[in-house]
Amino acid sequence: MANLYYNDRLIIAYASIHQSAKLWSPGAEITWKRDGRRYSHTIGGLADRFKTREEAESFVTNLAKAWIDANL
C-alpha cells in the first residue's frame, strides 16, 4: 500500500493479487477535509491488470492525481 499527499489530499493506493492469473488489480481512496468535513472518493473496479504490485499502485496513483487535478 502506498500513501501520498497531493494538493492537500491523501491518496491511499493499493493492489490486490488475482491468484489464478498472478496479476495485480489497482485501487485507491482519496480523502480530504474542507470546512471541517471529511470527503472521500474511491477509484476501483478497474479492468487494468499488472505484473507487479508496484506497477498497479503507480498506475492508480497517477489516475488519482488526474482526478484530483480535475476536481479541485
Predicted model as a PDB file, atoms N, CA, C, CB and O in Angstrom, pLDDT in the B-factor column:
MODEL        1                                                                  
ATOM      1  N   MET A   1       0.853  -1.170   0.000  1.00 83.00           N  
ATOM      2  CA  MET A   1       0.000   0.000   0.000  1.00 83.00           C  
ATOM      3  C   MET A   1       0.899   1.234   0.000  1.00 83.00           C  
ATOM      4  CB  MET A   1      -0.970  -0.002   1.226  1.00 83.00           C  
ATOM      5  O   MET A   1       1.903   1.284   0.710  1.00 83.00           O  
ATOM      6  N   ALA A   2       0.527   2.219  -0.799  1.00 85.00           N  
ATOM      7  CA  ALA A   2       1.294   3.452  -0.901  1.00 85.00           C  
ATOM      8  C   ALA A   2       0.421   4.630  -0.479  1.00 85.00           C  
ATOM      9  CB  ALA A   2       1.828   3.653  -2.342  1.00 85.00           C  
ATOM     10  O   ALA A   2      -0.731   4.743  -0.899  1.00 85.00           O  
ATOM     11  N   ASN A   3       0.974   5.495   0.348  1.00 95.00           N  
ATOM     12  CA  ASN A   3       0.278   6.701   0.778  1.00 95.00           C  
ATOM     13  C   ASN A   3       1.028   7.912   0.254  1.00 95.00           C  
ATOM     14  CB  ASN A   3       0.148   6.755   2.325  1.00 95.00           C  
ATOM     15  O   ASN A   3       2.259   7.948   0.274  1.00 95.00           O  
ATOM     16  N   LEU A   4       0.279   8.906  -0.216  1.00 96.00           N  
ATOM     17  CA  LEU A   4       0.888  10.092  -0.798  1.00 96.00           C  
ATOM     18  C   LEU A   4      -0.036  11.277  -0.587  1.00 96.00           C  
ATOM     19  CB  LEU A   4       1.187   9.886  -2.301  1.00 96.00           C  
ATOM     20  O   LEU A   4      -1.244  11.175  -0.802  1.00 96.00           O  
ATOM     21  N   TYR A   5       0.533  12.412  -0.163  1.00 97.00           N  
ATOM     22  CA  TYR A   5      -0.231  13.657  -0.123  1.00 97.00           C  
ATOM     23  C   TYR A   5      -0.016  14.390  -1.431  1.00 97.00           C  
ATOM     24  CB  TYR A   5       0.184  14.545   1.090  1.00 97.00           C  
ATOM     25  O   TYR A   5       1.119  14.566  -1.874  1.00 97.00           O  
ATOM     26  N   TYR A   6      -1.110  14.821  -2.052  1.00 98.00           N  
ATOM     27  CA  TYR A   6      -1.051  15.537  -3.319  1.00 98.00           C  
ATOM     28  C   TYR A   6      -2.134  16.607  -3.303  1.00 98.00           C  
ATOM     29  CB  TYR A   6      -1.229  14.565  -4.536  1.00 98.00           C  
ATOM     30  O   TYR A   6      -3.317  16.290  -3.172  1.00 98.00           O  
ATOM     31  N   ASN A   7      -1.741  17.872  -3.434  1.00 97.00           N  
ATOM     32  CA  ASN A   7      -2.685  19.006  -3.423  1.00 97.00           C  
ATOM     33  C   ASN A   7      -3.641  18.933  -2.229  1.00 97.00           C  
ATOM     34  CB  ASN A   7      -3.494  19.039  -4.734  1.00 97.00           C  
ATOM     35  O   ASN A   7      -4.854  19.071  -2.384  1.00 97.00           O  
ATOM     36  N   ASP A   8      -3.085  18.718  -1.053  1.00 96.00           N  
ATOM     37  CA  ASP A   8      -3.859  18.658   0.197  1.00 96.00           C  
ATOM     38  C   ASP A   8      -4.868  17.522   0.250  1.00 96.00           C  
ATOM     39  CB  ASP A   8      -4.579  19.948   0.402  1.00 96.00           C  
ATOM     40  O   ASP A   8      -5.837  17.580   1.007  1.00 96.00           O  
ATOM     41  N   ARG A   9      -4.644  16.501  -0.542  1.00 98.00           N  
ATOM     42  CA  ARG A   9      -5.457  15.288  -0.495  1.00 98.00           C  
ATOM     43  C   ARG A   9      -4.562  14.095  -0.201  1.00 98.00           C  
ATOM     44  CB  ARG A   9      -6.228  15.080  -1.825  1.00 98.00           C  
ATOM     45  O   ARG A   9      -3.417  14.044  -0.653  1.00 98.00           O  
ATOM     46  N   LEU A  10      -5.076  13.150   0.545  1.00 98.00           N  
ATOM     47  CA  LEU A  10      -4.350  11.920   0.826  1.00 98.00           C  
ATOM     48  C   LEU A  10      -4.806  10.856  -0.161  1.00 98.00           C  
ATOM     49  CB  LEU A  10      -4.572  11.455   2.296  1.00 98.00           C  
ATOM     50  O   LEU A  10      -5.993  10.549  -0.272  1.00 98.00           O  
ATOM     51  N   ILE A  11      -3.823  10.297  -0.879  1.00 98.00           N  
ATOM     52  CA  ILE A  11      -4.088   9.190  -1.792  1.00 98.00           C  
ATOM     53  C   ILE A  11      -3.583   7.917  -1.122  1.00 98.00           C  
ATOM     54  CB  ILE A  11      -3.403   9.414  -3.195  1.00 98.00           C  
ATOM     55  O   ILE A  11      -2.406   7.825  -0.773  1.00 98.00           O  
ATOM     56  N   ILE A  12      -4.450   6.951  -0.945  1.00 98.00           N  
ATOM     57  CA  ILE A  12      -4.058   5.632  -0.459  1.00 98.00           C  
ATOM     58  C   ILE A  12      -4.237   4.679  -1.628  1.00 98.00           C  
ATOM     59  CB  ILE A  12      -4.906   5.182   0.804  1.00 98.00           C  
ATOM     60  O   ILE A  12      -5.360   4.321  -1.984  1.00 98.00           O  
ATOM     61  N   ALA A  13      -3.122   4.271  -2.223  1.00 97.00           N  
ATOM     62  CA  ALA A  13      -3.149   3.371  -3.375  1.00 97.00           C  
ATOM     63  C   ALA A  13      -2.882   1.953  -2.882  1.00 97.00           C  
ATOM     64  CB  ALA A  13      -2.099   3.798  -4.456  1.00 97.00           C  
ATOM     65  O   ALA A  13      -2.072   1.737  -1.981  1.00 97.00           O  
ATOM     66  N   TYR A  14      -3.567   1.005  -3.478  1.00 97.00           N  
ATOM     67  CA  TYR A  14      -3.393  -0.396  -3.079  1.00 97.00           C  
ATOM     68  C   TYR A  14      -3.568  -1.293  -4.288  1.00 97.00           C  
ATOM     69  CB  TYR A  14      -4.396  -0.789  -1.964  1.00 97.00           C  
ATOM     70  O   TYR A  14      -4.064  -0.862  -5.328  1.00 97.00           O  
ATOM     71  N   ALA A  15      -3.164  -2.519  -4.146  1.00 97.00           N  
ATOM     72  CA  ALA A  15      -3.329  -3.501  -5.213  1.00 97.00           C  
ATOM     73  C   ALA A  15      -3.628  -4.854  -4.583  1.00 97.00           C  
ATOM     74  CB  ALA A  15      -2.059  -3.574  -6.118  1.00 97.00           C  
ATOM     75  O   ALA A  15      -3.116  -5.189  -3.515  1.00 97.00           O  
ATOM     76  N   SER A  16      -4.462  -5.616  -5.263  1.00 96.00           N  
ATOM     77  CA  SER A  16      -4.762  -6.967  -4.797  1.00 96.00           C  
ATOM     78  C   SER A  16      -4.414  -7.940  -5.916  1.00 96.00           C  
ATOM     79  CB  SER A  16      -6.266  -7.107  -4.371  1.00 96.00           C  
ATOM     80  O   SER A  16      -4.584  -7.647  -7.099  1.00 96.00           O  
ATOM     81  N   ILE A  17      -3.924  -9.101  -5.505  1.00 96.00           N  
ATOM     82  CA  ILE A  17      -3.483 -10.080  -6.499  1.00 96.00           C  
ATOM     83  C   ILE A  17      -4.601 -11.052  -6.830  1.00 96.00           C  
ATOM     84  CB  ILE A  17      -2.253 -10.843  -5.997  1.00 96.00           C  
ATOM     85  O   ILE A  17      -5.360 -11.481  -5.960  1.00 96.00           O  
ATOM     86  N   HIS A  18      -4.681 -11.380  -8.084  1.00 92.00           N  
ATOM     87  CA  HIS A  18      -5.590 -12.427  -8.558  1.00 92.00           C  
ATOM     88  C   HIS A  18      -4.739 -13.688  -8.649  1.00 92.00           C  
ATOM     89  CB  HIS A  18      -6.273 -12.056  -9.966  1.00 92.00           C  
ATOM     90  O   HIS A  18      -3.931 -13.837  -9.566  1.00 92.00           O  
ATOM     91  N   GLN A  19      -4.923 -14.588  -7.698  1.00 90.00           N  
ATOM     92  CA  GLN A  19      -4.065 -15.769  -7.570  1.00 90.00           C  
ATOM     93  C   GLN A  19      -4.013 -16.607  -8.837  1.00 90.00           C  
ATOM     94  CB  GLN A  19      -4.540 -16.624  -6.429  1.00 90.00           C  
ATOM     95  O   GLN A  19      -2.943 -17.086  -9.213  1.00 90.00           O  
ATOM     96  N   SER A  20      -5.137 -16.792  -9.494  1.00 90.00           N  
ATOM     97  CA  SER A  20      -5.155 -17.664 -10.669  1.00 90.00           C  
ATOM     98  C   SER A  20      -4.355 -17.075 -11.834  1.00 90.00           C  
ATOM     99  CB  SER A  20      -6.592 -17.919 -11.106  1.00 90.00           C  
ATOM    100  O   SER A  20      -3.685 -17.807 -12.562  1.00 90.00           O  
ATOM    101  N   ALA A  21      -4.428 -15.772 -12.004  1.00 91.00           N  
ATOM    102  CA  ALA A  21      -3.735 -15.124 -13.126  1.00 91.00           C  
ATOM    103  C   ALA A  21      -2.369 -14.589 -12.724  1.00 91.00           C  
ATOM    104  CB  ALA A  21      -4.582 -13.991 -13.681  1.00 91.00           C  
ATOM    105  O   ALA A  21      -1.557 -14.257 -13.587  1.00 91.00           O  
ATOM    106  N   LYS A  22      -2.107 -14.501 -11.420  1.00 94.00           N  
ATOM    107  CA  LYS A  22      -0.856 -13.922 -10.906  1.00 94.00           C  
ATOM    108  C   LYS A  22      -0.669 -12.481 -11.389  1.00 94.00           C  
ATOM    109  CB  LYS A  22       0.348 -14.779 -11.340  1.00 94.00           C  
ATOM    110  O   LYS A  22       0.446 -12.056 -11.691  1.00 94.00           O  
ATOM    111  N   LEU A  23      -1.779 -11.737 -11.456  1.00 97.00           N  
ATOM    112  CA  LEU A  23      -1.735 -10.340 -11.859  1.00 97.00           C  
ATOM    113  C   LEU A  23      -2.365  -9.478 -10.769  1.00 97.00           C  
ATOM    114  CB  LEU A  23      -2.458 -10.133 -13.212  1.00 97.00           C  
ATOM    115  O   LEU A  23      -3.201  -9.944  -9.996  1.00 97.00           O  
ATOM    116  N   TRP A  24      -1.945  -8.204 -10.721  1.00 97.00           N  
ATOM    117  CA  TRP A  24      -2.383  -7.280  -9.687  1.00 97.00           C  
ATOM    118  C   TRP A  24      -3.428  -6.308 -10.227  1.00 97.00           C  
ATOM    119  CB  TRP A  24      -1.190  -6.513  -9.123  1.00 97.00           C  
ATOM    120  O   TRP A  24      -3.306  -5.800 -11.342  1.00 97.00           O  
ATOM    121  N   SER A  25      -4.444  -6.062  -9.429  1.00 96.00           N  
ATOM    122  CA  SER A  25      -5.518  -5.133  -9.759  1.00 96.00           C  
ATOM    123  C   SER A  25      -5.413  -3.910  -8.832  1.00 96.00           C  
ATOM    124  CB  SER A  25      -6.921  -5.828  -9.624  1.00 96.00           C  
ATOM    125  O   SER A  25      -5.334  -4.076  -7.615  1.00 96.00           O  
ATOM    126  N   PRO A  26      -5.412  -2.680  -9.386  1.00 97.00           N  
ATOM    127  CA  PRO A  26      -5.224  -1.485  -8.564  1.00 97.00           C  
ATOM    128  C   PRO A  26      -6.522  -0.879  -8.042  1.00 97.00           C  
ATOM    129  CB  PRO A  26      -4.489  -0.455  -9.349  1.00 97.00           C  
ATOM    130  O   PRO A  26      -7.605  -1.112  -8.579  1.00 97.00           O  
ATOM    131  N   GLY A  27      -6.377  -0.103  -6.991  1.00 97.00           N  
ATOM    132  CA  GLY A  27      -7.476   0.682  -6.441  1.00 97.00           C  
ATOM    133  C   GLY A  27      -6.902   1.806  -5.598  1.00 97.00           C  
ATOM    134  O   GLY A  27      -5.732   1.764  -5.219  1.00 97.00           O  
ATOM    135  N   ALA A  28      -7.717   2.809  -5.300  1.00 98.00           N  
ATOM    136  CA  ALA A  28      -7.245   3.929  -4.482  1.00 98.00           C  
ATOM    137  C   ALA A  28      -8.408   4.589  -3.760  1.00 98.00           C  
ATOM    138  CB  ALA A  28      -6.505   4.963  -5.349  1.00 98.00           C  
ATOM    139  O   ALA A  28      -9.555   4.538  -4.203  1.00 98.00           O  
ATOM    140  N   GLU A  29      -8.083   5.195  -2.660  1.00 98.00           N  
ATOM    141  CA  GLU A  29      -9.019   6.005  -1.888  1.00 98.00           C  
ATOM    142  C   GLU A  29      -8.385   7.389  -1.753  1.00 98.00           C  
ATOM    143  CB  GLU A  29      -9.335   5.357  -0.468  1.00 98.00           C  
ATOM    144  O   GLU A  29      -7.225   7.513  -1.361  1.00 98.00           O  
ATOM    145  N   ILE A  30      -9.149   8.418  -2.077  1.00 98.00           N  
ATOM    146  CA  ILE A  30      -8.690   9.797  -1.945  1.00 98.00           C  
ATOM    147  C   ILE A  30      -9.517  10.429  -0.834  1.00 98.00           C  
ATOM    148  CB  ILE A  30      -8.827  10.598  -3.304  1.00 98.00           C  
ATOM    149  O   ILE A  30     -10.746  10.357  -0.859  1.00 98.00           O  
ATOM    150  N   THR A  31      -8.859  11.045   0.134  1.00 98.00           N  
ATOM    151  CA  THR A  31      -9.591  11.699   1.226  1.00 98.00           C  
ATOM    152  C   THR A  31      -9.054  13.114   1.422  1.00 98.00           C  
ATOM    153  CB  THR A  31      -9.471  10.880   2.549  1.00 98.00           C  
ATOM    154  O   THR A  31      -7.886  13.400   1.161  1.00 98.00           O  
ATOM    155  N   TRP A  32      -9.950  13.994   1.892  1.00 98.00           N  
ATOM    156  CA  TRP A  32      -9.558  15.360   2.184  1.00 98.00           C  
ATOM    157  C   TRP A  32     -10.575  15.983   3.123  1.00 98.00           C  
ATOM    158  CB  TRP A  32      -9.428  16.187   0.890  1.00 98.00           C  
ATOM    159  O   TRP A  32     -11.680  15.468   3.297  1.00 98.00           O  
ATOM    160  N   LYS A  33     -10.185  17.103   3.727  1.00 96.00           N  
ATOM    161  CA  LYS A  33     -11.077  17.849   4.607  1.00 96.00           C  
ATOM    162  C   LYS A  33     -11.297  19.231   4.012  1.00 96.00           C  
ATOM    163  CB  LYS A  33     -10.498  17.947   6.051  1.00 96.00           C  
ATOM    164  O   LYS A  33     -10.391  19.849   3.454  1.00 96.00           O  
ATOM    165  N   ARG A  34     -12.540  19.692   4.153  1.00 94.00           N  
ATOM    166  CA  ARG A  34     -12.887  21.043   3.722  1.00 94.00           C  
ATOM    167  C   ARG A  34     -14.005  21.536   4.623  1.00 94.00           C  
ATOM    168  CB  ARG A  34     -13.312  21.081   2.210  1.00 94.00           C  
ATOM    169  O   ARG A  34     -15.006  20.851   4.831  1.00 94.00           O  
ATOM    170  N   ASP A  35     -13.820  22.718   5.145  1.00 95.00           N  
ATOM    171  CA  ASP A  35     -14.822  23.330   6.025  1.00 95.00           C  
ATOM    172  C   ASP A  35     -15.199  22.416   7.185  1.00 95.00           C  
ATOM    173  CB  ASP A  35     -16.068  23.688   5.230  1.00 95.00           C  
ATOM    174  O   ASP A  35     -16.364  22.347   7.576  1.00 95.00           O  
ATOM    175  N   GLY A  36     -14.203  21.714   7.735  1.00 96.00           N  
ATOM    176  CA  GLY A  36     -14.430  20.861   8.886  1.00 96.00           C  
ATOM    177  C   GLY A  36     -15.082  19.523   8.585  1.00 96.00           C  
ATOM    178  O   GLY A  36     -15.368  18.753   9.501  1.00 96.00           O  
ATOM    179  N   ARG A  37     -15.319  19.240   7.320  1.00 97.00           N  
ATOM    180  CA  ARG A  37     -15.937  17.967   6.936  1.00 97.00           C  
ATOM    181  C   ARG A  37     -14.935  17.111   6.187  1.00 97.00           C  
ATOM    182  CB  ARG A  37     -17.194  18.201   6.071  1.00 97.00           C  
ATOM    183  O   ARG A  37     -14.039  17.630   5.521  1.00 97.00           O  
ATOM    184  N   ARG A  38     -15.086  15.801   6.295  1.00 97.00           N  
ATOM    185  CA  ARG A  38     -14.225  14.850   5.609  1.00 97.00           C  
ATOM    186  C   ARG A  38     -14.931  14.346   4.358  1.00 97.00           C  
ATOM    187  CB  ARG A  38     -13.846  13.674   6.538  1.00 97.00           C  
ATOM    188  O   ARG A  38     -16.116  14.014   4.384  1.00 97.00           O  
ATOM    189  N   TYR A  39     -14.176  14.296   3.263  1.00 98.00           N  
ATOM    190  CA  TYR A  39     -14.705  13.819   1.993  1.00 98.00           C  
ATOM    191  C   TYR A  39     -13.822  12.687   1.481  1.00 98.00           C  
ATOM    192  CB  TYR A  39     -14.787  14.971   0.955  1.00 98.00           C  
ATOM    193  O   TYR A  39     -12.662  12.567   1.874  1.00 98.00           O  
ATOM    194  N   SER A  40     -14.379  11.861   0.604  1.00 98.00           N  
ATOM    195  CA  SER A  40     -13.573  10.793   0.011  1.00 98.00           C  
ATOM    196  C   SER A  40     -14.092  10.452  -1.377  1.00 98.00           C  
ATOM    197  CB  SER A  40     -13.581   9.538   0.909  1.00 98.00           C  
ATOM    198  O   SER A  40     -15.245  10.705  -1.723  1.00 98.00           O  
ATOM    199  N   HIS A  41     -13.197   9.871  -2.149  1.00 98.00           N  
ATOM    200  CA  HIS A  41     -13.532   9.385  -3.489  1.00 98.00           C  
ATOM    201  C   HIS A  41     -12.775   8.079  -3.683  1.00 98.00           C  
ATOM    202  CB  HIS A  41     -13.165  10.444  -4.615  1.00 98.00           C  
ATOM    203  O   HIS A  41     -11.586   7.997  -3.374  1.00 98.00           O  
ATOM    204  N   THR A  42     -13.450   7.068  -4.186  1.00 98.00           N  
ATOM    205  CA  THR A  42     -12.840   5.761  -4.399  1.00 98.00           C  
ATOM    206  C   THR A  42     -12.634   5.512  -5.887  1.00 98.00           C  
ATOM    207  CB  THR A  42     -13.705   4.651  -3.784  1.00 98.00           C  
ATOM    208  O   THR A  42     -13.509   5.784  -6.708  1.00 98.00           O  
ATOM    209  N   ILE A  43     -11.452   4.984  -6.213  1.00 98.00           N  
ATOM    210  CA  ILE A  43     -11.171   4.522  -7.568  1.00 98.00           C  
ATOM    211  C   ILE A  43     -11.037   3.010  -7.475  1.00 98.00           C  
ATOM    212  CB  ILE A  43      -9.865   5.198  -8.175  1.00 98.00           C  
ATOM    213  O   ILE A  43     -10.146   2.502  -6.796  1.00 98.00           O  
ATOM    214  N   GLY A  44     -11.907   2.303  -8.146  1.00 95.00           N  
ATOM    215  CA  GLY A  44     -11.884   0.846  -8.082  1.00 95.00           C  
ATOM    216  C   GLY A  44     -12.611   0.247  -9.265  1.00 95.00           C  
ATOM    217  O   GLY A  44     -13.133   0.964 -10.118  1.00 95.00           O  
ATOM    218  N   GLY A  45     -12.640  -1.059  -9.309  1.00 93.00           N  
ATOM    219  CA  GLY A  45     -13.334  -1.744 -10.381  1.00 93.00           C  
ATOM    220  C   GLY A  45     -12.662  -1.598 -11.734  1.00 93.00           C  
ATOM    221  O   GLY A  45     -13.307  -1.726 -12.775  1.00 93.00           O  
ATOM    222  N   LEU A  46     -11.375  -1.331 -11.716  1.00 93.00           N  
ATOM    223  CA  LEU A  46     -10.641  -1.136 -12.965  1.00 93.00           C  
ATOM    224  C   LEU A  46     -10.349  -2.475 -13.633  1.00 93.00           C  
ATOM    225  CB  LEU A  46      -9.331  -0.375 -12.708  1.00 93.00           C  
ATOM    226  O   LEU A  46     -10.096  -3.473 -12.958  1.00 93.00           O  
ATOM    227  N   ALA A  47     -10.387  -2.487 -14.938  1.00 93.00           N  
ATOM    228  CA  ALA A  47     -10.098  -3.714 -15.693  1.00 93.00           C  
ATOM    229  C   ALA A  47      -8.603  -3.926 -15.888  1.00 93.00           C  
ATOM    230  CB  ALA A  47     -10.789  -3.671 -17.051  1.00 93.00           C  
ATOM    231  O   ALA A  47      -8.173  -5.013 -16.276  1.00 93.00           O  
ATOM    232  N   ASP A  48      -7.812  -2.893 -15.621  1.00 93.00           N  
ATOM    233  CA  ASP A  48      -6.363  -2.979 -15.820  1.00 93.00           C  
ATOM    234  C   ASP A  48      -5.727  -3.964 -14.845  1.00 93.00           C  
ATOM    235  CB  ASP A  48      -5.720  -1.598 -15.661  1.00 93.00           C  
ATOM    236  O   ASP A  48      -6.097  -4.007 -13.672  1.00 93.00           O  
ATOM    237  N   ARG A  49      -4.769  -4.755 -15.330  1.00 96.00           N  
ATOM    238  CA  ARG A  49      -4.038  -5.724 -14.511  1.00 96.00           C  
ATOM    239  C   ARG A  49      -2.545  -5.545 -14.768  1.00 96.00           C  
ATOM    240  CB  ARG A  49      -4.489  -7.192 -14.827  1.00 96.00           C  
ATOM    241  O   ARG A  49      -2.133  -5.179 -15.868  1.00 96.00           O  
ATOM    242  N   PHE A  50      -1.746  -5.806 -13.746  1.00 97.00           N  
ATOM    243  CA  PHE A  50      -0.310  -5.561 -13.820  1.00 97.00           C  
ATOM    244  C   PHE A  50       0.478  -6.735 -13.275  1.00 97.00           C  
ATOM    245  CB  PHE A  50       0.051  -4.297 -13.061  1.00 97.00           C  
ATOM    246  O   PHE A  50      -0.018  -7.508 -12.455  1.00 97.00           O  
ATOM    247  N   LYS A  51       1.716  -6.860 -13.740  1.00 97.00           N  
ATOM    248  CA  LYS A  51       2.580  -7.963 -13.313  1.00 97.00           C  
ATOM    249  C   LYS A  51       3.099  -7.783 -11.903  1.00 97.00           C  
ATOM    250  CB  LYS A  51       3.742  -8.106 -14.256  1.00 97.00           C  
ATOM    251  O   LYS A  51       3.378  -8.767 -11.217  1.00 97.00           O  
ATOM    252  N   THR A  52       3.236  -6.514 -11.448  1.00 97.00           N  
ATOM    253  CA  THR A  52       3.738  -6.273 -10.095  1.00 97.00           C  
ATOM    254  C   THR A  52       2.799  -5.346  -9.337  1.00 97.00           C  
ATOM    255  CB  THR A  52       5.156  -5.675 -10.140  1.00 97.00           C  
ATOM    256  O   THR A  52       2.049  -4.569  -9.928  1.00 97.00           O  
ATOM    257  N   ARG A  53       2.858  -5.448  -8.027  1.00 96.00           N  
ATOM    258  CA  ARG A  53       2.079  -4.571  -7.155  1.00 96.00           C  
ATOM    259  C   ARG A  53       2.486  -3.121  -7.369  1.00 96.00           C  
ATOM    260  CB  ARG A  53       2.263  -4.967  -5.676  1.00 96.00           C  
ATOM    261  O   ARG A  53       1.639  -2.227  -7.403  1.00 96.00           O  
ATOM    262  N   GLU A  54       3.793  -2.892  -7.515  1.00 96.00           N  
ATOM    263  CA  GLU A  54       4.310  -1.535  -7.684  1.00 96.00           C  
ATOM    264  C   GLU A  54       3.767  -0.882  -8.950  1.00 96.00           C  
ATOM    265  CB  GLU A  54       5.834  -1.551  -7.720  1.00 96.00           C  
ATOM    266  O   GLU A  54       3.425   0.300  -8.942  1.00 96.00           O  
ATOM    267  N   GLU A  55       3.687  -1.648 -10.039  1.00 97.00           N  
ATOM    268  CA  GLU A  55       3.131  -1.117 -11.291  1.00 97.00           C  
ATOM    269  C   GLU A  55       1.661  -0.745 -11.117  1.00 97.00           C  
ATOM    270  CB  GLU A  55       3.285  -2.145 -12.432  1.00 97.00           C  
ATOM    271  O   GLU A  55       1.217   0.301 -11.592  1.00 97.00           O  
ATOM    272  N   ALA A  56       0.920  -1.598 -10.442  1.00 97.00           N  
ATOM    273  CA  ALA A  56      -0.506  -1.338 -10.206  1.00 97.00           C  
ATOM    274  C   ALA A  56      -0.700  -0.089  -9.360  1.00 97.00           C  
ATOM    275  CB  ALA A  56      -1.168  -2.543  -9.522  1.00 97.00           C  
ATOM    276  O   ALA A  56      -1.541   0.752  -9.677  1.00 97.00           O  
ATOM    277  N   GLU A  57       0.074   0.036  -8.286  1.00 97.00           N  
ATOM    278  CA  GLU A  57      -0.058   1.194  -7.407  1.00 97.00           C  
ATOM    279  C   GLU A  57       0.378   2.478  -8.098  1.00 97.00           C  
ATOM    280  CB  GLU A  57       0.758   0.987  -6.141  1.00 97.00           C  
ATOM    281  O   GLU A  57      -0.239   3.524  -7.896  1.00 97.00           O  
ATOM    282  N   SER A  58       1.421   2.418  -8.906  1.00 97.00           N  
ATOM    283  CA  SER A  58       1.871   3.593  -9.648  1.00 97.00           C  
ATOM    284  C   SER A  58       0.796   4.045 -10.639  1.00 97.00           C  
ATOM    285  CB  SER A  58       3.191   3.292 -10.390  1.00 97.00           C  
ATOM    286  O   SER A  58       0.525   5.239 -10.763  1.00 97.00           O  
ATOM    287  N   PHE A  59       0.193   3.102 -11.333  1.00 97.00           N  
ATOM    288  CA  PHE A  59      -0.867   3.402 -12.291  1.00 97.00           C  
ATOM    289  C   PHE A  59      -2.040   4.098 -11.607  1.00 97.00           C  
ATOM    290  CB  PHE A  59      -1.343   2.118 -12.980  1.00 97.00           C  
ATOM    291  O   PHE A  59      -2.509   5.133 -12.081  1.00 97.00           O  
ATOM    292  N   VAL A  60      -2.512   3.542 -10.508  1.00 98.00           N  
ATOM    293  CA  VAL A  60      -3.690   4.113  -9.846  1.00 98.00           C  
ATOM    294  C   VAL A  60      -3.348   5.428  -9.142  1.00 98.00           C  
ATOM    295  CB  VAL A  60      -4.271   3.110  -8.835  1.00 98.00           C  
ATOM    296  O   VAL A  60      -4.216   6.289  -9.001  1.00 98.00           O  
ATOM    297  N   THR A  61      -2.114   5.596  -8.702  1.00 98.00           N  
ATOM    298  CA  THR A  61      -1.695   6.876  -8.126  1.00 98.00           C  
ATOM    299  C   THR A  61      -1.783   7.973  -9.183  1.00 98.00           C  
ATOM    300  CB  THR A  61      -0.254   6.782  -7.560  1.00 98.00           C  
ATOM    301  O   THR A  61      -2.244   9.077  -8.893  1.00 98.00           O  
ATOM    302  N   ASN A  62      -1.349   7.678 -10.395  1.00 97.00           N  
ATOM    303  CA  ASN A  62      -1.448   8.658 -11.476  1.00 97.00           C  
ATOM    304  C   ASN A  62      -2.906   8.967 -11.821  1.00 97.00           C  
ATOM    305  CB  ASN A  62      -0.715   8.149 -12.719  1.00 97.00           C  
ATOM    306  O   ASN A  62      -3.246  10.115 -12.107  1.00 97.00           O  
ATOM    307  N   LEU A  63      -3.770   7.944 -11.794  1.00 98.00           N  
ATOM    308  CA  LEU A  63      -5.200   8.186 -12.006  1.00 98.00           C  
ATOM    309  C   LEU A  63      -5.773   9.084 -10.912  1.00 98.00           C  
ATOM    310  CB  LEU A  63      -5.967   6.856 -12.051  1.00 98.00           C  
ATOM    311  O   LEU A  63      -6.559   9.990 -11.192  1.00 98.00           O  
ATOM    312  N   ALA A  64      -5.378   8.829  -9.672  1.00 98.00           N  
ATOM    313  CA  ALA A  64      -5.864   9.620  -8.549  1.00 98.00           C  
ATOM    314  C   ALA A  64      -5.404  11.075  -8.675  1.00 98.00           C  
ATOM    315  CB  ALA A  64      -5.378   9.017  -7.220  1.00 98.00           C  
ATOM    316  O   ALA A  64      -6.187  11.991  -8.420  1.00 98.00           O  
ATOM    317  N   LYS A  65      -4.162  11.296  -9.060  1.00 98.00           N  
ATOM    318  CA  LYS A  65      -3.664  12.667  -9.254  1.00 98.00           C  
ATOM    319  C   LYS A  65      -4.459  13.373 -10.336  1.00 98.00           C  
ATOM    320  CB  LYS A  65      -2.166  12.661  -9.620  1.00 98.00           C  
ATOM    321  O   LYS A  65      -4.825  14.538 -10.177  1.00 98.00           O  
ATOM    322  N   ALA A  66      -4.732  12.686 -11.432  1.00 98.00           N  
ATOM    323  CA  ALA A  66      -5.517  13.271 -12.522  1.00 98.00           C  
ATOM    324  C   ALA A  66      -6.931  13.618 -12.035  1.00 98.00           C  
ATOM    325  CB  ALA A  66      -5.586  12.294 -13.727  1.00 98.00           C  
ATOM    326  O   ALA A  66      -7.465  14.669 -12.387  1.00 98.00           O  
ATOM    327  N   TRP A  67      -7.534  12.740 -11.228  1.00 98.00           N  
ATOM    328  CA  TRP A  67      -8.860  13.008 -10.694  1.00 98.00           C  
ATOM    329  C   TRP A  67      -8.826  14.243  -9.801  1.00 98.00           C  
ATOM    330  CB  TRP A  67      -9.385  11.793  -9.914  1.00 98.00           C  
ATOM    331  O   TRP A  67      -9.702  15.104  -9.890  1.00 98.00           O  
ATOM    332  N   ILE A  68      -7.816  14.327  -8.942  1.00 98.00           N  
ATOM    333  CA  ILE A  68      -7.689  15.498  -8.048  1.00 98.00           C  
ATOM    334  C   ILE A  68      -7.538  16.766  -8.864  1.00 98.00           C  
ATOM    335  CB  ILE A  68      -6.481  15.338  -7.090  1.00 98.00           C  
ATOM    336  O   ILE A  68      -8.219  17.756  -8.595  1.00 98.00           O  
ATOM    337  N   ASP A  69      -6.652  16.757  -9.866  1.00 98.00           N  
ATOM    338  CA  ASP A  69      -6.445  17.951 -10.695  1.00 98.00           C  
ATOM    339  C   ASP A  69      -7.737  18.392 -11.383  1.00 98.00           C  
ATOM    340  CB  ASP A  69      -5.364  17.683 -11.745  1.00 98.00           C  
ATOM    341  O   ASP A  69      -7.984  19.588 -11.537  1.00 98.00           O  
ATOM    342  N   ALA A  70      -8.553  17.434 -11.791  1.00 98.00           N  
ATOM    343  CA  ALA A  70      -9.794  17.751 -12.492  1.00 98.00           C  
ATOM    344  C   ALA A  70     -10.910  18.173 -11.537  1.00 98.00           C  
ATOM    345  CB  ALA A  70     -10.244  16.557 -13.309  1.00 98.00           C  
ATOM    346  O   ALA A  70     -11.921  18.719 -11.978  1.00 98.00           O  
ATOM    347  N   ASN A  71     -10.742  17.927 -10.240  1.00 96.00           N  
ATOM    348  CA  ASN A  71     -11.816  18.193  -9.278  1.00 96.00           C  
ATOM    349  C   ASN A  71     -11.401  19.130  -8.152  1.00 96.00           C  
ATOM    350  CB  ASN A  71     -12.299  16.898  -8.690  1.00 96.00           C  
ATOM    351  O   ASN A  71     -11.952  19.051  -7.054  1.00 96.00           O  
ATOM    352  N   LEU A  72     -10.451  20.006  -8.399  1.00 87.00           N  
ATOM    353  CA  LEU A  72     -10.051  20.972  -7.362  1.00 87.00           C  
ATOM    354  C   LEU A  72     -11.071  22.068  -7.230  1.00 87.00           C  
ATOM    355  CB  LEU A  72      -8.685  21.575  -7.674  1.00 87.00           C  
ATOM    356  O   LEU A  72     -10.905  22.970  -6.408  1.00 87.00           O  
TER     357      LEU A  72                                                      
ENDMDL                                                                          
END                                                                             
